[in-house]
Amino acid sequence: MRIIDRIKEGGVHISFEIFPPKTDAGYASVVEAIEKIAMLKPSYISVTYGAGGGTSKNTVKIASHIQKDLKVPSLAHLTCASSTKEEVAAVIEQLKEKGIENILALRGDIPKDAQFPLPGQYQHASELIRDIKAHGNFCIGAACYPEGHVESEHKDEDILHLKEKVDCGVDFLTTQMFFDNSILYNFLYRIREKGITVPVLPGIMPVTSGKQIERICALSGTTLPQRFLAIVDRFGDNPAAMTQAGVAYATDQIIDLIANGIQNIHIYSMNKPEVAAAIMRNLSEIVR
Ligand SMILES: Cc1cc2nc3c(=O)[nH]c(=O)nc-3n(C[C@H](O)[C@H](O)[C@H](O)COP(=O)(O)OP(=O)(O)OC[C@H]3O[C@@H](n4cnc5c(N)ncnc54)[C@H](O)[C@@H]3O)c2cc1C
């Protein structure tokens, strides 16, 4: 099923992101976690893509398993910064062969120890989006950043590039995590004003580790509001308490989003079925 069609159906929908194992040794336990997440009947499951190696190989395999065996639509992420156009084209063909209709098209991180961009190769996600469109009738998602992408000096410039990206053929956008919903509402206002009209799925991260989130937020430029910092300060060293508080905070964010008319929400599950299930339990009368 094309994700854009599910979005257009109306109703409140929750989806989850999972990441493939880095090594073949971790494969079985990751699949077990995904199977538990699939039992929560999300509207779809997205599968992240690493820069080369086992993670990228497993993205296609796992996205196919989710769709074919677990009967949940899958969204395969695909990055282009660390690959040649030929390598990317081969992955798109594999996705087509497996009947995967949904791709989240991303640039990915700029490779640290290599020249970027290589002549004739990808520089921005927008170029990848054009190529995916030329390869077939995929439903294409892309990333957006309510607080601005970390490399962008000005938010207005980032929104300008986002508009160019969407105009290349994006069906929907998913946001980077944020911990203050007013940042999302402000972002939506600004992008709608600039003529970006595609659906935007807020990405919500249930935080289960204080140290980890401080590191991720520093890298991605995500703001941690005072209310959230107090939680990390108080519970960050106690994994069980931090998980419970993280689930409560994420639930609170999701309920506020739904109350404000947002119908499709994407949750960064971090491959934790117990966390995904706890959120769905909290929403049992809200999401049916
Ligand atoms: C929902 C989501 C899922 C993600 N999944 C993955 C994943 O699976 N694997 C992974 O490795 N990473 C993933 N990422 C991270 C992502 O790859 C990085 O944030 C990356 O740095 C940017 O990717 P992008 O597709 O947004 O790039 P782009 O849209 O290309 O933008 C990157 C930067 O370039 C600027 N830019 C764009 N076009 C132009 C232009 N024409 N001229 C000048 N500047 C321009 C933008 O303003 C921005 O600052 C994900 C991010 C999100 C939000």
The ligand as an SDF file (V2000), in Angstrom:
LIG
                    3D

 53 58  0  0  0  0  0  0  0  0999 V2000
   12.7760   11.2360    9.2480 C   0  0  0  0  0  0  0  0  0  0  0  0
   14.2610   11.0790    9.0550 C   0  0  0  0  0  0  0  0  0  0  0  0
   14.7860    9.8320    8.6990 C   0  0  0  0  0  0  0  0  0  0  0  0
   16.1580    9.6700    8.5110 C   0  0  0  0  0  0  0  0  0  0  0  0
   16.6470    8.4230    8.1840 N   0  0  0  0  0  0  0  0  0  0  0  0
   17.9700    8.2560    7.9520 C   0  0  0  0  0  0  0  0  0  0  0  0
   18.4920    6.9840    7.5510 C   0  0  0  0  0  0  0  0  0  0  0  0
   17.7580    6.0050    7.4120 O   0  0  0  0  0  0  0  0  0  0  0  0
   19.8340    6.8780    7.3340 N   0  0  0  0  0  0  0  0  0  0  0  0
   20.6790    7.9370    7.4670 C   0  0  0  0  0  0  0  0  0  0  0  0
   21.8760    7.7880    7.2470 O   0  0  0  0  0  0  0  0  0  0  0  0
   20.2150    9.1770    7.8510 N   0  0  0  0  0  0  0  0  0  0  0  0
   18.8860    9.3470    8.0770 C   0  0  0  0  0  0  0  0  0  0  0  0
   18.4120   10.5910    8.4330 N   0  0  0  0  0  0  0  0  0  0  0  0
   19.3540   11.7050    8.6120 C   0  0  0  0  0  0  0  0  0  0  0  0
   19.6180   12.4900    7.3030 C   0  0  0  0  0  0  0  0  0  0  0  0
   20.2290   11.6520    6.3510 O   0  0  0  0  0  0  0  0  0  0  0  0
   20.5160   13.6710    7.6460 C   0  0  0  0  0  0  0  0  0  0  0  0
   19.8070   14.6030    8.4340 O   0  0  0  0  0  0  0  0  0  0  0  0
   21.2170   14.3760    6.4790 C   0  0  0  0  0  0  0  0  0  0  0  0
   22.2080   15.2400    7.0380 O   0  0  0  0  0  0  0  0  0  0  0  0
   20.3030   15.2380    5.5960 C   0  0  0  0  0  0  0  0  0  0  0  0
   19.5030   14.4680    4.8040 O   0  0  0  0  0  0  0  0  0  0  0  0
   18.3300   15.1440    3.9150 P   0  0  0  0  0  0  0  0  0  0  0  0
   17.7610   14.0810    3.0960 O   0  0  0  0  0  0  0  0  0  0  0  0
   17.4400   15.9490    4.7630 O   0  0  0  0  0  0  0  0  0  0  0  0
   19.2440   16.1040    2.9950 O   0  0  0  0  0  0  0  0  0  0  0  0
   18.9090   17.3310    2.0430 P   0  0  0  0  0  0  0  0  0  0  0  0
   17.4670   17.5100    1.8250 O   0  0  0  0  0  0  0  0  0  0  0  0
   19.7880   17.1570    0.8370 O   0  0  0  0  0  0  0  0  0  0  0  0
   19.4200   18.5890    2.9030 O   0  0  0  0  0  0  0  0  0  0  0  0
   20.6900   18.5640    3.5490 C   0  0  0  0  0  0  0  0  0  0  0  0
   21.2040   19.9890    3.7150 C   0  0  0  0  0  0  0  0  0  0  0  0
   21.4870   20.5440    2.4160 O   0  0  0  0  0  0  0  0  0  0  0  0
   20.7540   21.7420    2.2140 C   0  0  0  0  0  0  0  0  0  0  0  0
   20.3690   21.7830    0.7840 N   0  0  0  0  0  0  0  0  0  0  0  0
   19.4460   21.0180    0.1780 C   0  0  0  0  0  0  0  0  0  0  0  0
   19.3830   21.3210   -1.1280 N   0  0  0  0  0  0  0  0  0  0  0  0
   20.3030   22.3100   -1.3480 C   0  0  0  0  0  0  0  0  0  0  0  0
   20.7330   23.0430   -2.4860 C   0  0  0  0  0  0  0  0  0  0  0  0
   20.1770   22.8550   -3.6890 N   0  0  0  0  0  0  0  0  0  0  0  0
   21.7320   23.9740   -2.3320 N   0  0  0  0  0  0  0  0  0  0  0  0
   22.3030   24.1750   -1.1260 C   0  0  0  0  0  0  0  0  0  0  0  0
   21.9210   23.5130    0.0030 N   0  0  0  0  0  0  0  0  0  0  0  0
   20.9490   22.5980   -0.1170 C   0  0  0  0  0  0  0  0  0  0  0  0
   19.5620   21.6660    3.1620 C   0  0  0  0  0  0  0  0  0  0  0  0
   19.0620   22.9560    3.4970 O   0  0  0  0  0  0  0  0  0  0  0  0
   20.1910   20.9530    4.3540 C   0  0  0  0  0  0  0  0  0  0  0  0
   20.9020   21.8480    5.1550 O   0  0  0  0  0  0  0  0  0  0  0  0
   17.0340   10.7780    8.6580 C   0  0  0  0  0  0  0  0  0  0  0  0
   16.5110   12.0330    9.0240 C   0  0  0  0  0  0  0  0  0  0  0  0
   15.1310   12.1920    9.2190 C   0  0  0  0  0  0  0  0  0  0  0  0
   14.5920   13.5280    9.6430 C   0  0  0  0  0  0  0  0  0  0  0  0
  1  2  1  0
  2  3  1  0
  2 52  2  0
  3  4  2  0
  4  5  1  0
  4 50  1  0
  5  6  2  0
  6  7  1  0
  6 13  1  0
  7  8  2  0
  7  9  1  0
  9 10  1  0
 10 11  2  0
 10 12  1  0
 12 13  2  0
 13 14  1  0
 14 15  1  0
 14 50  1  0
 15 16  1  0
 16 17  1  0
 16 18  1  0
 18 19  1  0
 18 20  1  0
 20 21  1  0
 20 22  1  0
 22 23  1  0
 23 24  1  0
 24 25  2  0
 24 26  1  0
 24 27  1  0
 27 28  1  0
 28 29  2  0
 28 30  1  0
 28 31  1  0
 31 32  1  0
 32 33  1  0
 33 34  1  0
 33 48  1  0
 34 35  1  0
 35 36  1  0
 35 46  1  0
 36 37  1  0
 36 45  1  0
 37 38  2  0
 38 39  1  0
 39 40  1  0
 39 45  2  0
 40 41  1  0
 40 42  2  0
 42 43  1  0
 43 44  2  0
 44 45  1  0
 46 47  1  0
 46 48  1  0
 48 49  1  0
 50 51  2  0
 51 52  1  0
 52 53  1  0
M  END
$$$$
